[in-house]
Amino acid sequence: MAWLIAARSHCLASEAVELTWDPSPNSDIVAYHVYYGTASGVYTHTLTFSDLSEVIVPGLEPGEAYYFAVSAIDGNGVESDLSNEAYYLAPVPNPIELQAQLAVASPDVELTWSPDPSGLIVAYLVYYGTESGIYTNSSPIPASSGMMISDLAPGETYYFAVTSIDVYGDESGFSTEASAVIPNPKPILLQTQTYSDGHGRPYLMRINTGSVVSGYWQMDFSTDLQNWTFYTAGYGLGNGDGYDVNVFVPVDPNQSQMFYRLVSY
């Protein structure tokens, strides 16, 4: 006996195909063999399904042509002749559109893309490096629509691409490439305010900064601008509001002229 098999794109995944066929009229049929391969009449893969007439075959290579045929297995294990052959060309999906932009008040890069609407994507791989098309770093993340990349070298141009991983473990091709130039940090600008006693003599100096200082900082002092000694350390809030660094230094009118510097790290 022979029956008709048809193949069509599975609506949720370009790398899967939906096969349908007329069920065998033999009531003793217990299973079907689905044969397929990339050459007509040459079937290098076989899947076995219970008594069904509609199945989804995953794991196809995008851009590859596939050929399918089905046979029926009865309760005695006897296999029928093959059905007609069905043909399917797995489409190449459009690449993910990736965007990259510098995060606000930090040297990090924010990557964004449109999430896959199929619901079959379980993770993404973010690739990046300092040469276009050559990605020396990668970071996996759960299914999302964005990621923040940190610890990038100042002054370098970075190139980014994203791939998706579906429920079958298949990885898509690269997204469009996005790039970002990591700026060199601006020098920290220290400002001082001197307080005087009732006789007009200075006794206290306040040192702070109006520029953004994010993270930990260390203040050193020197009398000759060559030899520096640790004075104090703290943590900047990153607001640039004059309170990121807030140090009060006692003033001794009899001491040598003192210089201060700040290192952020």
C-alpha positions as CSV (number, residue, x, y, z in Angstrom):
1,M,0.0,0.0,0.0
2,A,1.0,3.7,-0.4
3,W,-0.2,6.9,1.1
4,L,0.6,10.6,0.7
5,I,3.1,12.5,3.0
6,A,3.4,16.3,3.1
7,A,6.0,18.5,4.7
8,R,5.5,22.2,5.7
9,S,7.3,24.7,7.8
10,H,6.7,24.4,11.5
11,C,5.3,27.8,12.6
12,L,7.4,28.1,15.7
13,A,10.8,27.1,14.5
14,S,12.5,27.5,11.1
15,E,14.8,24.5,11.9
16,A,11.8,22.1,12.4
17,V,9.4,20.7,9.8
18,E,5.8,19.4,10.3
19,L,5.0,16.2,8.5
20,T,1.5,15.0,7.9
21,W,0.2,11.9,6.1
22,D,-3.0,9.9,5.6
23,P,-3.1,7.3,8.3
24,S,-3.0,3.7,7.2
25,P,-6.5,2.0,7.1
26,N,-4.9,-1.1,8.7
27,S,-6.2,-1.1,12.3
28,D,-3.1,-3.2,13.4
29,I,-0.7,-0.3,12.8
30,V,1.2,0.5,16.0
31,A,4.0,2.9,14.8
32,Y,5.5,4.8,11.9
33,H,9.1,5.1,10.8
34,V,10.0,8.6,9.4
35,Y,13.0,8.5,7.2
36,Y,14.9,11.6,6.0
37,G,18.1,12.9,4.6
38,T,19.6,15.6,2.4
39,A,19.6,13.6,-0.9
40,S,16.5,12.3,-2.6
41,G,16.0,8.6,-1.8
42,V,19.0,8.5,0.6
43,Y,17.7,8.6,4.1
44,T,20.4,8.9,6.7
45,H,18.1,9.5,9.7
46,T,15.2,7.5,11.1
47,L,12.6,8.5,13.8
48,T,10.0,6.2,15.2
49,F,6.6,7.5,16.4
50,S,3.6,5.8,17.9
51,D,0.4,5.6,15.8
52,L,0.2,9.2,14.7
53,S,-0.3,11.0,11.4
54,E,1.3,14.3,12.2
55,V,4.8,14.8,13.7
56,I,7.4,17.6,14.1
57,V,11.0,16.8,13.1
58,P,13.4,19.2,14.8
59,G,17.1,19.9,14.4
60,L,17.3,20.8,10.7
61,E,20.1,22.8,9.2
62,P,19.0,26.2,8.0
63,G,19.4,26.5,4.2
64,E,19.5,22.7,3.7
65,A,17.1,20.7,1.6
66,Y,15.6,17.6,3.2
67,Y,13.7,14.6,1.8
68,F,11.2,12.6,3.8
69,A,9.3,9.3,3.5
70,V,7.2,7.3,6.0
71,S,6.5,3.6,6.5
72,A,4.0,1.9,8.8
73,I,4.7,-0.9,11.4
74,D,2.0,-3.4,12.3
75,G,1.6,-5.3,15.5
76,N,3.7,-8.1,14.2
77,G,6.6,-5.8,13.4
78,V,6.1,-6.0,9.7
79,E,7.0,-2.8,7.9
80,S,5.1,-1.4,4.9
81,D,6.6,0.0,1.7
82,L,7.7,3.7,1.9
83,S,5.2,6.5,1.2
84,N,5.8,9.0,-1.5
85,E,8.7,11.4,-0.9
86,A,8.2,14.9,0.5
87,Y,10.6,17.7,0.1
88,Y,11.4,20.6,2.5
89,L,13.9,23.5,2.3
90,A,14.8,24.7,5.8
91,P,14.8,28.5,5.6
92,V,17.6,30.7,6.8
93,P,16.1,32.9,9.6
94,N,16.7,36.6,9.6
95,P,19.6,37.5,11.9
96,I,18.9,39.1,15.3
97,E,19.1,42.9,15.2
98,L,21.6,43.9,17.9
99,Q,22.1,47.4,19.3
100,A,24.9,48.6,21.5
101,Q,25.2,51.8,23.6
102,L,27.2,53.1,26.4
103,A,25.5,52.9,29.8
104,V,24.8,56.1,31.6
105,A,27.6,57.3,34.0
106,S,29.7,54.1,33.5
107,P,32.1,52.6,30.9
108,D,29.8,49.5,30.5
109,V,28.0,48.7,27.3
110,E,24.3,47.9,27.2
111,L,23.3,45.4,24.5
112,T,19.6,45.1,23.4
113,W,17.8,43.0,20.8
114,S,14.2,42.0,20.1
115,P,13.3,38.7,21.9
116,D,12.3,35.8,19.7
117,P,8.4,35.5,19.7
118,S,8.3,31.7,19.3
119,G,8.9,30.9,22.9
120,L,11.4,28.2,21.9
121,I,14.5,30.2,22.8
122,V,16.0,29.2,26.2
123,A,19.3,31.2,26.1
124,Y,21.5,33.6,24.2
125,L,25.3,33.7,23.7
126,V,26.8,37.1,23.6
127,Y,30.1,37.3,21.7
128,Y,32.5,40.2,21.6
129,G,36.1,41.3,20.8
130,T,38.2,44.2,19.7
131,E,38.2,43.2,16.0
132,S,35.2,43.1,13.7
133,G,34.0,39.5,13.2
134,I,36.6,38.1,15.6
135,Y,35.0,37.4,19.0
136,T,37.5,36.4,21.7
137,N,35.0,36.5,24.6
138,S,31.5,35.0,25.1
139,S,28.9,35.1,27.8
140,P,25.8,32.9,28.0
141,I,22.6,34.3,29.5
142,P,19.1,33.0,29.9
143,A,16.4,34.0,27.4
144,S,16.3,37.8,27.6
145,S,16.3,40.9,25.4
146,G,19.5,42.6,26.7
147,M,22.7,42.4,28.7
148,M,25.2,44.7,30.3
149,I,28.9,44.0,29.4
150,S,31.4,45.3,32.0
151,D,35.2,45.4,32.5
152,L,36.0,46.7,29.0
153,A,39.3,48.4,28.3
154,P,39.1,52.2,28.0
155,G,39.9,53.6,24.6
156,E,39.1,50.4,22.8
157,T,36.4,49.7,20.2
158,Y,34.5,46.6,20.9
159,Y,32.4,44.6,18.4
160,F,29.4,42.5,19.6
161,A,27.2,39.7,18.2
162,V,24.5,37.5,19.6
163,T,23.2,34.0,18.9
164,S,20.2,32.2,20.3
165,I,19.9,28.7,21.7
166,D,16.5,26.9,21.2
167,V,14.9,24.1,23.2
168,Y,16.5,21.5,20.9
169,G,20.0,22.8,21.8
170,D,20.5,24.3,18.3
171,E,22.5,27.6,18.1
172,S,21.4,30.2,15.5
173,G,23.7,32.2,13.3
174,F,25.2,35.4,14.4
175,S,23.1,38.5,14.8
176,T,24.0,41.8,13.1
177,E,27.2,43.2,14.5
178,A,27.1,46.2,16.8
179,S,30.0,48.2,18.1
180,A,30.9,50.7,20.8
181,V,33.9,52.8,21.7
182,I,34.8,52.7,25.4
183,P,35.8,56.2,26.4
184,N,38.9,57.0,28.4
185,P,37.9,58.1,31.9
186,K,37.8,61.9,32.5
187,P,40.3,63.2,35.0
188,I,38.9,63.7,38.5
189,L,38.6,67.4,39.4
190,L,39.2,68.1,43.1
191,Q,37.9,71.2,44.7
192,T,38.7,72.6,48.2
193,Q,37.0,74.8,50.7
194,T,39.0,76.3,53.6
195,Y,37.4,77.1,57.0
196,S,38.9,79.8,59.3
197,D,38.6,80.3,63.0
198,G,37.4,83.5,64.6
199,H,40.8,85.1,64.1
200,G,40.8,84.4,60.3
201,R,43.4,81.6,60.6
202,P,42.7,78.5,58.5
203,Y,42.1,75.4,60.6
204,L,40.2,73.0,58.3
205,M,40.1,72.2,54.6
206,R,37.3,70.2,52.9
207,I,38.2,68.3,49.7
208,N,35.5,67.0,47.4
209,T,34.7,66.7,43.7
210,G,32.0,67.9,41.4
211,S,32.9,65.2,38.8
212,V,31.6,61.6,38.9
213,V,33.6,59.2,41.0
214,S,32.2,55.7,40.9
215,G,33.5,52.9,43.0
216,Y,36.4,52.9,45.5
217,W,38.9,55.8,45.6
218,Q,42.1,56.5,47.5
219,M,43.5,59.9,48.5
220,D,47.3,60.5,48.8
221,F,49.3,63.5,50.0
222,S,52.7,64.9,49.0
223,T,54.9,67.8,49.8
224,D,56.9,67.7,46.5
225,L,54.4,66.1,43.9
226,Q,56.8,63.2,43.5
227,N,56.6,61.1,46.7
228,W,53.1,60.2,47.7
229,T,51.8,58.8,51.0
230,F,48.4,57.2,51.6
231,Y,46.0,59.5,53.4
232,T,42.5,58.0,53.3
233,A,40.1,55.9,51.1
234,G,36.4,55.8,50.5
235,Y,33.7,54.9,48.0
236,G,32.2,57.3,45.5
237,L,28.4,57.3,44.9
238,G,28.8,58.1,41.2
239,N,26.5,61.1,41.3
240,G,28.9,63.9,40.6
241,D,27.0,66.1,43.1
242,G,30.0,67.2,45.2
243,Y,29.7,64.5,47.7
244,D,31.2,61.5,45.9
245,V,34.5,62.4,47.7
246,N,34.1,64.2,51.0
247,V,37.3,64.6,53.0
248,F,38.1,67.0,55.8
249,V,41.8,67.8,56.4
250,P,43.2,69.6,59.5
251,V,45.3,72.6,58.5
252,D,48.5,73.4,60.4
253,P,49.7,76.9,59.3
254,N,53.2,75.9,60.2
255,Q,53.4,72.8,58.0
256,S,54.9,72.7,54.5
257,Q,52.6,73.2,51.5
258,M,50.6,70.0,51.0
259,F,49.3,68.5,47.7
260,Y,46.5,66.0,47.4
261,R,45.6,63.6,44.6
262,L,42.8,61.1,44.1
263,V,42.9,57.7,42.4
264,S,39.7,55.9,41.5
265,Y,39.7,52.1,40.9
